[in-house]
Amino acid sequence: MAAASLVATAFGIIILIITAYVLAGSTLATSEVVSTAQKDMTEIQVKMLGTSMEIQNVTIDNTTATIQVLNNGREPIRDLKYMDIYLYDDSTRAWSLFNSWSLSWTYTITPDITYPGQWDPGELLTASVLYSEVIPGPEGIKYTKIVTSNGIPAGSPVPYSRS
């Protein structure tokens, strides 16, 4: 009888040690995941604070809107294919979304010297948006907005003079 009590006690101690090991391991793994997520979120917020742009010029013709945007922040923008351009059509009172990855707008960067292919601070991005069925005159495209992949917007009203 005494041996059974001794075996049960040893088995109980082994179960407690295994449980403590599993709990400690899962606590360490959870804290590592939380720490990594906090680091990543801080990095994203720092990039958002350093991202700034300003629309310099907007021209509209019958099928194309050309928008010139200056990167006046301190962060380069590398993922241009995830940027969105919105055009507000006053005749329909609706916003139209244009994405680079859907081939609805194209861009050039000038002068693209420092790091070719990315939009560095001080460089001018010229975006050409192809659209259809715009009504010339007082009705038509009234406002443009461009949004970076990290959510920073820049907007500008479109002047009435159209080419």
C-alpha positions as CSV (number, residue, x, y, z in Angstrom):
1,M,0.0,0.0,0.0
2,A,2.8,2.4,0.8
3,A,4.3,1.8,-2.6
4,A,1.1,2.8,-4.3
5,S,1.0,6.1,-2.4
6,L,4.6,6.7,-3.3
7,V,4.0,6.0,-7.0
8,A,0.9,8.3,-7.1
9,T,2.9,11.1,-5.4
10,A,5.7,10.7,-8.0
11,F,3.2,10.6,-10.8
12,G,1.5,13.8,-9.5
13,I,4.8,15.6,-9.2
14,I,5.7,14.7,-12.8
15,I,2.3,15.9,-14.0
16,L,2.8,19.2,-12.1
17,I,6.3,19.6,-13.7
18,I,5.0,19.0,-17.2
19,T,2.0,21.4,-16.7
20,A,4.4,24.1,-15.4
21,Y,6.7,23.5,-18.4
22,V,3.8,23.8,-20.9
23,L,2.4,26.9,-19.2
24,A,5.8,28.6,-19.0
25,G,6.5,27.8,-22.6
26,S,3.2,29.1,-23.9
27,T,3.6,32.3,-21.8
28,L,7.0,32.9,-23.3
29,A,5.7,32.2,-26.8
30,T,2.8,34.6,-26.3
31,S,5.0,37.3,-24.9
32,E,7.3,37.0,-27.9
33,V,4.3,37.3,-30.4
34,V,3.0,40.4,-28.5
35,S,6.5,41.9,-28.5
36,T,7.0,41.4,-32.2
37,A,3.5,42.8,-33.0
38,Q,4.2,45.9,-30.9
39,K,7.6,46.4,-32.7
40,D,5.9,46.1,-36.1
41,M,3.1,48.5,-35.1
42,T,5.6,51.1,-33.9
43,E,7.5,50.8,-37.2
44,I,4.3,51.4,-39.1
45,Q,3.4,54.4,-37.0
46,V,6.9,55.9,-37.5
47,K,6.5,55.5,-41.3
48,M,3.1,57.1,-41.2
49,L,4.4,60.1,-39.2
50,G,7.2,60.6,-41.8
51,T,4.9,60.2,-44.8
52,S,3.6,63.4,-46.4
53,M,2.8,64.5,-49.9
54,E,1.3,67.5,-51.6
55,I,-0.6,67.7,-54.9
56,Q,1.1,70.3,-57.1
57,N,-1.0,70.3,-60.2
58,V,-4.0,68.6,-61.7
59,T,-5.0,68.7,-65.4
60,I,-8.1,67.0,-66.9
61,D,-8.8,66.3,-70.5
62,N,-11.5,64.1,-72.1
63,T,-10.0,60.7,-71.1
64,T,-7.1,61.4,-68.7
65,A,-6.5,63.1,-65.4
66,T,-2.9,64.0,-64.8
67,I,-1.9,64.6,-61.1
68,Q,1.5,65.8,-60.0
69,V,2.3,65.0,-56.4
70,L,5.4,66.0,-54.4
71,N,6.8,63.7,-51.7
72,N,7.5,66.3,-49.1
73,G,7.8,63.9,-46.2
74,R,10.9,62.2,-44.9
75,E,9.9,58.6,-45.8
76,P,10.4,57.1,-49.2
77,I,7.4,55.3,-50.6
78,R,8.3,51.9,-52.1
79,D,5.0,50.2,-52.6
80,L,3.5,52.4,-55.3
81,K,1.4,49.6,-56.7
82,Y,-0.8,49.7,-53.5
83,M,-1.6,53.4,-53.8
84,D,-5.1,54.5,-54.6
85,I,-6.4,57.5,-56.6
86,Y,-9.9,58.8,-56.1
87,L,-11.7,61.2,-58.5
88,Y,-14.9,62.9,-57.4
89,D,-17.3,63.3,-60.3
90,D,-19.7,66.2,-59.6
91,S,-22.2,65.1,-62.2
92,T,-22.8,61.7,-60.6
93,R,-21.9,62.9,-57.0
94,A,-19.7,59.8,-56.6
95,W,-16.1,58.9,-55.9
96,S,-14.3,56.6,-58.4
97,L,-11.4,54.5,-57.2
98,F,-8.4,53.8,-59.4
99,N,-5.6,51.3,-58.5
100,S,-2.2,50.9,-60.0
101,W,-2.4,47.1,-59.8
102,S,-5.6,47.1,-61.8
103,L,-3.8,49.1,-64.6
104,S,-6.2,52.1,-64.3
105,W,-3.4,54.5,-63.6
106,T,0.3,54.8,-64.4
107,Y,3.0,56.9,-63.0
108,T,6.4,58.4,-63.6
109,I,8.8,59.8,-61.0
110,T,11.1,62.8,-61.7
111,P,14.0,63.0,-61.0
112,D,14.2,59.3,-60.1
113,I,17.9,59.4,-59.3
114,T,18.5,58.4,-55.6
115,Y,16.8,55.0,-55.6
116,P,15.2,54.2,-59.0
117,G,11.7,52.8,-58.7
118,Q,10.8,54.3,-55.4
119,W,9.3,57.7,-54.6
120,D,11.9,59.4,-52.5
121,P,11.5,62.7,-50.6
122,G,11.7,65.7,-52.9
123,E,10.7,63.7,-56.0
124,L,7.6,64.5,-58.1
125,L,5.2,61.7,-59.0
126,T,3.1,62.3,-62.1
127,A,0.1,60.0,-62.2
128,S,-2.0,59.5,-65.3
129,V,-5.5,58.2,-64.6
130,L,-7.5,56.9,-67.5
131,Y,-11.3,57.2,-67.2
132,S,-14.3,57.5,-69.5
133,E,-17.6,59.3,-69.7
134,V,-16.5,62.6,-68.0
135,I,-18.8,65.5,-68.6
136,P,-16.7,68.6,-69.6
137,G,-17.6,72.0,-68.2
138,P,-18.8,72.9,-64.7
139,E,-19.9,69.4,-64.1
140,G,-17.4,66.6,-64.1
141,I,-14.2,65.9,-62.0
142,K,-14.1,68.3,-59.1
143,Y,-11.7,66.8,-56.6
144,T,-8.8,64.4,-56.6
145,K,-7.4,62.4,-53.7
146,I,-4.3,60.1,-53.6
147,V,-3.7,57.7,-50.7
148,T,-0.5,55.9,-49.9
149,S,-0.5,52.3,-48.9
150,N,0.0,53.2,-45.3
151,G,-3.2,55.4,-45.4
152,I,-1.8,58.9,-45.7
153,P,-4.0,61.0,-48.1
154,A,-3.5,64.2,-50.1
155,G,-6.3,65.9,-51.9
156,S,-6.9,68.9,-54.2
157,P,-9.8,70.5,-56.0
158,V,-9.6,70.4,-59.7
159,P,-9.4,73.8,-61.4
160,Y,-12.3,74.6,-63.8
161,S,-10.1,75.2,-66.8
162,R,-9.8,71.9,-68.7
163,S,-7.6,71.2,-71.6
